[in-house]
Amino acid sequence: MGVFLLTEDIQCSVEMALKNKKIGYCGSAELYDEQPETFKQSWRQRERWAKGFLQVFKKDGKELTQKMFKRHSCWDMFSTIFPSIIIAFSFILGLIATLIITLSTDDLEVLSKMWKIVIGLFVYSYTPFFIIGLVTLLTEWKKIQVKPFKKIFYLFTFPLFMFTYVPISIVVFFKKVEWKPIEHKASFTLQEIENSSIVQNNITSADPVIEQDDEEVKEINI
């Protein structure tokens, strides 16, 4: 791959698609990993993802665009990395338009319509994420290792969490993002993971573990 970017997995997938290499998929595979435990860590991780997508698009976007209508895998990868760019620019343009209209009029009827549009966009954006969360919750209920009331609570807050991708997608245009390890506070064997009762009983008492990547990451500045 030559230069390793901040999101090496997406980078690898894009380069495989460009070279017409087949990427296998196993629908029955189950993968286990630890996610960030704090919002700050999650924000930092998603900044890396968003910046990495921009890096990949800067590096391979031209070739990907040329081949996306000729090869399904290229279209698939293009539709994976490009939406974050659309989200960022659409939000900026929408915000500017809203501010201009709001500041340029004192017509209460116009302002009322603007608020209805804003509320409508919120509901329109919230609903798809809620449906995705609901389907995931219903199909994976037994595998989500938290108490039932938290499962329901997270169902309603999941769309709000996804909305934070908007400022993240904007921030990374102007911020230098570097790879930093995510602190993991638990360590389990596969047998412990498969036994939910063991996981629940030991989740607070496990020894801290820090995962580090030995490979150097070379960043392409945007």
C-alpha positions in Angstrom: 0.0 0.0 0.0 3.0 2.3 0.3 1.8 5.1 2.6 -0.3 4.1 5.5 -3.2 6.5 6.2 -5.2 7.0 9.4 -7.9 4.5 8.2 -5.7 1.7 6.8 -8.7 -0.7 6.6 -10.7 1.6 4.2 -7.4 2.4 2.4 -6.8 -1.3 1.8 -10.4 -1.9 0.7 -10.2 1.0 -1.8 -6.9 -0.1 -3.3 -8.2 -3.7 -3.6 -11.3 -2.4 -5.4 -9.2 -0.3 -7.7 -7.0 -3.3 -8.6 -10.2 -5.4 -9.1 -9.3 -7.7 -6.3 -12.2 -9.6 -4.8 -12.9 -8.9 -1.1 -14.7 -11.8 0.6 -17.5 -11.5 3.0 -18.6 -13.9 5.7 -22.1 -13.1 7.0 -21.9 -15.6 9.9 -18.6 -14.3 11.3 -18.7 -12.8 14.8 -16.0 -10.3 15.7 -15.3 -8.9 19.2 -13.5 -5.7 20.0 -13.7 -3.0 22.7 -15.2 0.4 21.9 -14.4 3.7 23.5 -16.0 4.1 26.9 -16.2 7.8 27.0 -17.7 10.4 24.6 -14.3 12.1 24.4 -12.6 9.0 23.3 -15.3 8.3 20.8 -15.1 11.8 19.3 -11.3 11.4 18.9 -11.7 8.0 17.3 -14.3 9.3 14.8 -12.2 12.3 14.0 -9.5 9.9 12.9 -12.0 8.0 10.8 -13.4 11.2 9.2 -9.9 12.5 8.5 -8.8 9.1 7.2 -11.7 9.1 4.7 -10.6 12.5 3.5 -7.0 11.3 3.1 -8.2 8.2 1.1 -10.4 10.3 -1.1 -7.5 12.8 -1.7 -5.2 9.9 -2.6 -7.5 7.7 -4.6 -10.7 9.7 -5.2 -9.9 10.6 -8.8 -9.3 7.0 -9.9 -12.2 5.8 -7.8 -14.5 8.3 -9.5 -13.4 7.3 -12.9 -14.1 3.6 -12.2 -17.2 3.7 -10.0 -19.6 3.3 -12.9 -17.6 0.5 -14.4 -17.1 -1.6 -11.3 -19.5 -2.2 -8.5 -16.8 -2.5 -5.8 -15.5 1.0 -6.8 -19.0 2.4 -6.5 -19.4 0.7 -3.1 -16.1 2.2 -1.7 -16.9 5.7 -3.3 -20.3 5.7 -1.5 -18.6 4.7 1.7 -16.0 7.5 1.9 -17.7 10.3 0.1 -20.9 11.0 2.2 -18.9 12.5 5.0 -17.7 15.2 2.6 -21.3 15.8 1.4 -22.5 16.1 5.0 -19.9 18.6 6.0 -20.5 20.9 3.0 -24.3 20.5 3.1 -24.4 21.5 6.7 -22.2 24.5 6.2 -24.3 25.7 3.3 -27.6 25.1 5.1 -26.3 26.9 8.2 -25.2 29.9 6.1 -28.6 30.0 4.3 -30.5 29.8 7.5 -28.5 32.6 9.1 -28.9 34.9 6.1 -32.7 34.4 5.9 -33.1 34.7 9.7 -31.0 37.9 10.0 -32.5 39.5 6.9 -36.1 39.5 7.9 -38.3 40.3 10.9 -41.4 38.7 9.3 -42.7 36.3 12.0 -44.4 34.2 9.4 -41.1 33.6 7.6 -39.3 32.9 10.9 -42.0 30.4 11.8 -41.6 28.6 8.5 -37.9 28.5 9.1 -38.3 26.8 12.4 -40.8 24.3 10.9 -38.2 23.4 8.3 -35.5 23.0 11.0 -37.8 20.8 13.1 -38.8 18.8 10.0 -35.2 18.2 9.1 -34.5 17.0 12.6 -37.3 14.5 12.5 -36.5 13.4 9.0 -32.8 12.8 10.0 -33.7 11.2 13.4 -36.2 8.7 12.1 -33.9 6.6 9.8 -31.3 6.2 12.5 -34.0 5.3 15.0 -35.2 2.6 12.6 -31.7 1.3 12.1 -31.2 1.2 15.9 -34.5 -0.6 16.4 -33.8 -3.3 13.9 -30.4 -3.8 15.4 -31.8 -4.0 18.9 -34.5 -6.5 18.0 -32.2 -8.8 16.1 -29.2 -8.6 18.4 -31.0 -8.2 21.8 -29.3 -11.1 23.5 -25.9 -10.2 22.3 -26.0 -6.6 23.5 -24.4 -7.0 27.0 -26.1 -4.2 28.9 -29.2 -4.1 31.1 -32.6 -3.9 29.3 -33.4 -0.3 30.3 -30.0 0.8 28.9 -30.8 -0.9 25.6 -34.0 1.1 25.3 -32.3 4.3 26.4 -29.5 3.9 23.9 -32.1 3.2 21.1 -33.4 6.8 21.5 -30.0 8.4 22.0 -28.3 6.6 19.1 -29.6 9.1 16.5 -28.3 12.0 18.6 -25.0 10.3 18.8 -24.9 9.9 15.0 -25.7 13.6 14.6 -22.3 14.4 16.2 -20.7 13.2 13.0 -21.8 16.5 11.4 -19.4 18.7 13.5 -16.8 16.0 13.4 -16.9 16.0 9.6 -16.4 19.8 9.6 -13.7 20.0 12.2 -11.4 17.6 10.4 -11.2 19.9 7.4 -9.2 22.3 9.6 -7.7 20.2 12.3 -4.5 18.1 12.2 -5.6 14.6 13.4 -3.1 12.0 14.6 -3.5 8.4 15.6 -3.7 7.9 19.3 -4.4 4.7 21.2 -7.8 4.1 22.8 -7.5 3.0 26.5 -9.2 -0.3 27.0 -10.1 -1.1 30.6 -11.0 -4.7 30.3 -9.4 -7.9 28.9 -11.3 -11.2 28.3 -10.8 -14.5 26.7 -13.2 -15.7 24.0 -14.8 -18.1 26.5 -15.5 -15.2 28.8 -17.0 -13.1 26.0 -19.3 -16.0 25.0 -20.5 -16.3 28.6 -22.3 -13.1 29.2 -22.7 -13.6 33.0 -18.9 -13.7 33.4 -18.5 -10.6 31.3 -21.1 -8.7 33.4 -19.6 -9.8 36.7 -16.1 -8.9 35.8 -16.5 -5.9 33.6 -15.6 -3.5 36.4 -12.7 -5.5 37.9 -10.6 -6.4 34.9 -7.1 -5.1 34.7 -6.5 -2.1 32.4 -5.1 -2.9 29.0 -3.7 -0.5 26.5 -3.6 -1.6 22.8 -0.9 0.0 20.7 -0.1 -0.3 17.0 3.5 -0.9 16.3 3.3 0.4 12.7 4.1 4.0 12.1 1.3 6.0 10.6 2.3 8.6 8.0 -0.3 11.3 7.5 -1.2 13.0 4.3 -2.2 16.5 5.2 -5.5 17.8 3.7 
